[in-house]
Amino acid sequence: MSEVIEKLKKKIDQQTDRIRKLEGATNHAGGLKTAWKPASSAPKTHIILADVGYPWPQPCLWDAEAGKWATAFLNIENKNEAHEAQNVWWETEYEPEIKRWMDIPSLA
């Protein structure tokens, strides 16, 4: 029984270390990579994830020529009930403002 308890303690310690590393992962602003930030601080130089009113964040980039935020939507349309054929395309929409934003989380 004590061997099982020791294995569990080791697993708990490993998971605790992983959580601490995640909590310490910060971006240039010092916050968690996935923390929402105010719209007024959104960078206009690279792609971000933005809250534009949908239940999910959207990839977003400032379009200086349009003076609006460009969002990217991936669309998939099944051609038959068996889902054997699909039509896939990207659609761009423009938003005059965003509600909040976050950096795209690192996969590294």
N, C-alpha and C positions, 0 to 999 in steps of 0.2 A: 504494500500500500504506500509506503514512504517513497518508493521509486516513482509511482504515478504522481504523487504530490510534488516531487522535485521536478519532474518533467513539466508539470503545469506551471510551477513557479518560473521556470526558465522561459516558457512561452509567454507568460505575462510580462516578464522583464523585457523580452524582445519586442513585444507589441508596445510597451510603454516607451521604449527607446525610439521606435518608429514614430509614435505620436509626437514626442518631443522634437524630433527632427522636422516633422511637418509644421509644428507650431513655430519653429524657428525659421522656416523658409519665408523670406520676405522679399519684396520688390524694392525698387529704388525709393519709394515713398516711405518704406519702413513698415508697411502693413502686410497682412497675409496676402498671398498672390490671388486668392479668390474673394477678397473682401470688396464689396461695392464701394465706390467712391462717388463724390458729388459730380454731377454733370458739368459743372463749371470748371472742373479740373481735368476734363478729358483731353488727352493729347490729340492733335490733329495731324500727326506725322506718321502714325502707323496703325495697323488694324487692332481693334479692341473688341471686347464683348460689351454690348450695350443693352440696356433695358429700354425698349421703344414701345412698351405697352402689351407685348405678347407674354404668355406664361413662361417663355424661355428666353434666354439671352440670344442676341443676334450678332454675328460678325458685322462689324461696322467700321467705316473709314470716312473721314471728312473729305468731301468733294469741294475744293476751293472754287472751282468754276461755277458750280451750281449753288454754292453757299449753303449746302445742306449735308446731312449725314447720309451716306449710301449704305444700305443694308443688303446682305446677300441671303437669298432664300433658295434652298435646294428643293426642287419639285420632282416628284416621281409619280407617274401615271401608269397603272397597270392596264395592259391592252386586252387581257382576258381574265376570266375567273381563276384560271390555273396559275396566274402570275408568271407565265412563261415569257411574256414579252413586256418590256417596260420602256417607257419614254422618259428620259431624265434630262432636266435642264436647270440652269441657274436663272434666277429672276432678281433684278435689282429694283429696290424701292428707295425713295428718298424721304427722309424725315427732317423737318426743320429744327428739331431739338431732340435730345435724348433725356431720359429721366435720371439715369445713373450709369456707371460703367465700371469695368474691371479689366485688368490685363488678361490676356489669354493664358491660362495656366500652363506651366512648363511640363513637358512630358519626361523631362530628364530626371 
